[in-house]
Amino acid sequence: MVAFRKMHGLGNDFVVLDGRPGAPGGAPVPTPALARALADRHRGVGCDQIALIEAAEGADLALRFWNRDGSESAACGNATRCVARAEMDRTGAAALTIRTARGTLRAEDRGGVAAVDMGRPLWGWRDVPLAEPLDTDRLPLPGEPVATSMGNPHLTFFVADAEAVDLAAFGPPWEAHPLFPQRTNVQVAQVIAPDRVRMRVWERGAGVTLASGSSSCATVVAGVRRGLLDRRATVALDGGELEVDWREDGLWLAGPAAEVFSGTLSPAWLDSAA
């Protein structure tokens, strides 16, 4: 029997597995097939992403992430905040270090709100990455979007009305655009004020989601690069609001996180999902 927890940050939801030695119901490393089965909202638990907790030398824990299509991702801001919140509640710690493919991230408790340093953004064309050398501040594409890496690739379009964009139609062609060899997350962002932006997201490998932490960070970075946003801004998403603070040490992401329920995956279901 494999144990899991269902968590969400502003409706961006996750299945959290614990693969650390000695963890109750120790979880295996998800295969692409298992990740897709877990994410299935009709036949599985249902989620946007899967997060696996692992042991880490030199850090309190390590995290790996899978999208609902079975692909692995190097970063997931909301899942990182959710796991940090649960671990701080479990241990009573006020701060944690978390090893990810993005690097070692810091998390801290801010009066019940989980905040995570998502690291420094990158925007060199090789870092995003792009298929060819281009100016990532203003790509020569319709809408002149901005490309940014938060450990995963992001494409941000600044628009007059974020609500008017049909994300289900708009997102997929950009996610799979040949300029992005690793595909990309896609954001449409409407600047309300220098410290506030309305953003909606099509996530690589997941589709339309109610919120995205790494996309929120990438949007603020893109807005600062364009001279549209301050380095500290509120990002209003379909599921609620996140706070992004771009400091010298990295991008701090803060907002609510919730545990919905916990349970175990039956052996029969695991066999069918293999």
Buried (B, 14 or more C-beta within 10 A) or exposed (E): EBBBBBBBBBBBBBBBBBBBEEBEBEBEEBEEEBBBBBBBEEEBBBBBBBBBBBBBEEBBBBBBBBBBBBBBBBBBBBBBBBBBBBBBBEEEBEEBBBBBBBBBBBBBBEEEBBBBBBBBBBBEBEBBBBEEEBEBBBBEBEBEBBBBBBBBBBBBBBBEEBEEBEBEEBBEEBBEBEBBEBBBBBBBBBBBEBBBBBBBBBBBBBBBBBBBBBBBBBBBBBBBBBEBBBBBBBBBBBBBBBBBBBEEEBBBBBBBBBBEEEBEBEEEBBEEBE
